[in-house]
Structure formats: structure tokens, C-alpha cells
């Protein structure tokens, strides 16, 4: 399989075309599906961040404490997340272009460590002696807003990982590497 070529408009696949939702030529459907699922996971993370920021600001306002340290912590957390989300979107676009390092980075960092970060709180909570029935008796509005977003986030990551390593994707990533070798020779 040959690597993505420049689009008809002359944009190289590594330029503006890499950020378009429609796939560049020669990108298998499974890789495009993985790309869209990774973007869905990022969108879920962004939405969760927005909800948590509003919650933190509302709690500071309700408590009347002024919440300067809470707001500062919230702002620094948002800045870090914006940087991380920006890097992740860049890596996702590289994965769609057949970059093996991007696929590996997504698998290890987001598929492994990222998934762990999504499930560690619920697992720790259950390991602390709580039961599943306690979830609904102790749940607040924030839980009911965040839980479905986390579920979508987790499902998108798992599905993106699966699609990224299906046979057609493996062939695509091997083909992209072979094409680069031929270009260098």
C-alpha cells in the first residue's frame, strides 16, 4: 500500500490535510475509524474538563471562600490539559498518516496509562469497601454528568485501540514504513 499523497489542492498530507476529518487517499477505513474514535475520546476529555471547571468555580462561589487557590489550581489544570489535548490531537493525525511511532505512543500512553487514569478512581472506590449499590445512593449531579462522558471516553479509547491494530491497519503501517525506506534509498 502506498503512503498518502498530496491532495488535489496541493496540500501535503502532513500539512492542513492531516487535520481534515475526511481521510487522505489510501487510509484504510479501520485507521480512519480509529482516528475518529481517538478524536471522540479527546472531545469527551474536553467536555469533562469544562464540566469540572464549572463545578469548581460554582463550588468556590457557593462556599463564599473566594476560592483563589481553587481557581488557580483549576486554571493550571486546564492549561496542562489544553497542552496535553493539543499534543494528543497532533499524535492522532500522525497515526492516521501511517506513522508507527504515533500508533505506539497512542497505544502506550492513551491506551495504557490513559485508560488506567479513567478507571483507577472507580476501582479504588470499590476496593475501599464500597458496593455498586452505593454508587447511586451517594451520587451527586457531578457524578451523573461525568459518568456517561467517562463511559463514552473509555469505550472510544478501547475501540480506537482495537481498530488501530486490525490486519488492514497493520498492513497500512507496514506499507507506510516500506514506502519511506524506498524514498530514502
Buried (B, 14 or more C-beta within 10 A) or exposed (E): BEBBEBBEEEBEBBEEBBEEEEBBEBBBEBBBBBBBBBBBBBBBBBBBBEBBBEBBBEBBEEEEEEBEEBBEEBEEBBEEBEEBBEEBBEBBBBBBBBBBEBBBBBBEBBBEEBBEEBEEEBEEEEEEEEEEEEBEEEEEEBEEBBEEBBEBBBBBBBBBBBBBBBEEBBEBBEBBBEBBEEEEE
